[in-house]
Amino acid sequence: MCGEGLGHTSRCLAAGRTLAERGHEVVYGAYGYSKQLVEKSGFAAVEIPSEIKLVGKSGSLDIVDSIEETIRSTELLAGPKIIKIIRDYKPDVVLSDSYFLGAIASKLEGVPVDLILNQTNVGSFFENRGIPTKIVGKLVGRFSKSVFRHVDRIIIPDYPPPYTICMNNLSFTPETIEKVHFIGPLVRKKADEVKKTAKKRRVLSMVGGFGYRERLFQNILSTAELLDDFDFTLVAGPNVDAKKLPKKKNTKIIRYLPDPFPEIKSSHIVIAPGGHSTIMECLSFGKPTMSFPDMFHSEQQNNARRLDELKVGRCLSYFTPPIVIADSLTEMTSDNTMAKNCRKMMRLSRQLDGPKALAYLIEDRG
């Protein structure tokens, strides 16, 4: 699994849990925080080389710095390491979540491979960033299309059209269209498996308080001061010392949330960036999302705009001040149409049962 953002890890855990329950042996390949999450969830993980590094500043994704950081951190023997892992474990199928090296190595070893993706037009990351970056984008786009042609299936862990959140991040060619399967959200837990822990109006913020999101985190803290009839739970991130942050009577700050689902179920609204997996988790629990997508991160921007289009959340900006955030939260809690649409998405997620649908696809290699 790709380790840039824990969403890839979360949905791989959802898939692995269902496959294991159906009697299959599951081996996880991960690195960094992703590997830690797998292990904290009670599973062993094989160390794999990182593939890309995404970095940013001032609320935005910095593509040039990301390219440089990726080049600096690339392991020269990454390919042989993955091939050795495949030879050691001899899998019947490789399930690769946005980890292209795993897909390539699997095909070289003659192992069937299904690729999980919520973005296929990866070249859009590099648009409008100057000629050198544009050239890199074209090369990455051609490379990804070549991978798509050779994998067995392309799995989209999202609602089928017209309810697809990542729709504007997808593009297909005639060679790949028959490989595409919309299976529904891949979420580790179902809403009816989780207990609700609070009755008062609660907001869960999963923005994180370090690096380029620190300003946004502070804006949400200020928003809590304006809404004393709400309870706020803020996930600050593992790099932030919550004890050093100001204490508010209606605010709880935690560093890490290995199991977010009780908090999601107990919240009226979830504040998050524009990451696909978090949005899937919120909608699967019937919760509207207030999204603050990273600037210049086209994938997150597109996901967040779809929340507005489908009326299941709201897209705001890194520059939105606390008074407007507070007003938007109040409006969202009284929006009956939004609540109804979110309940519909929760029902659809339950009916689609993405983890089970994926298991059926993997088992049916005919």
Secondary structure, 3 states (H helix, E strand, C coil): CCCCCCHHHHHHHHHHHHHHHCCCCCCEEECHHHHHHHHHCCCCEEECCCCCCCCEECCEECHHHHHHHHHHHCCCCHHHHHHHHHHHHCCCCEEEECCHHHHHHHHHCCCCEEEECCCCCHHHHHCCCCHHHHHHHHHHHHHHHHHHHHCCEEEECCCCCCCCCCHHHCCCCCCCHHHEEECCCCCCCCHHHCCCCCCCCEEEECCCCCHHHHHHHHHHHHHHHHCCCCEEEEECCCCCCHHHCCCCCCEEEECCCCCCHHHHHHCCEEEECCCHHHHHHHHHCCCCEEECCCECCHHHHHHHHHHHHHCCEEECCCCCCHHHHHHHHHHHHCCHHHHHHHHHHHHHHHHHCHHHHHHHHHHCCC
